[in-house]
Amino acid sequence: MREGAKTKLARAMRKAPTSAEAKLWARLRRRQVVNCRFRRQHPVGPFVADFACVERKVIVEVDGATHSTEAEWAHDLKRTEFLEAEGWKVVRASNAEVYENLEGVLEGIRLALVER
């Protein structure tokens, strides 16, 4: 995907977050976690990360129903491998985890940020 098209896609995605993304964003924004700044729908290489802390190189991905088949898992694995090869730490949480255990998700994010 061309850089301009990817940026346009990221902007559109910021305007229409999933409910799980919106819930998590309310807790990530304004440096609420370890005083780190996150960006929403941040382009990284050929991908757009749900949330990215550029200063610590931590990406948070929220996996919804579109991440449930073997093909989608394989795609997510390739995506994670690419991002990690670029020096990013990837933290994944399912929609269910965000809804049912938000504090646990935030703790996983805190740990990733602190270790970086």
URFEN-V618745 format. One record per helix or strand of 2 or more residues. SS is the DSSP state (H for helix, E for strand). FROM is the first residue (numbers start at 1). LEN is the number of residues. If there is no record, write none. Layout:
# URFEN-V618745
SS_FROM_LEN, SS_FROM_LEN
This chain:
# URFEN-V618745
H_3_13, H_19_10, E_39_6, E_47_7, E_58_6, H_65_3, H_70_16, E_89_6, H_95_6, H_102_14
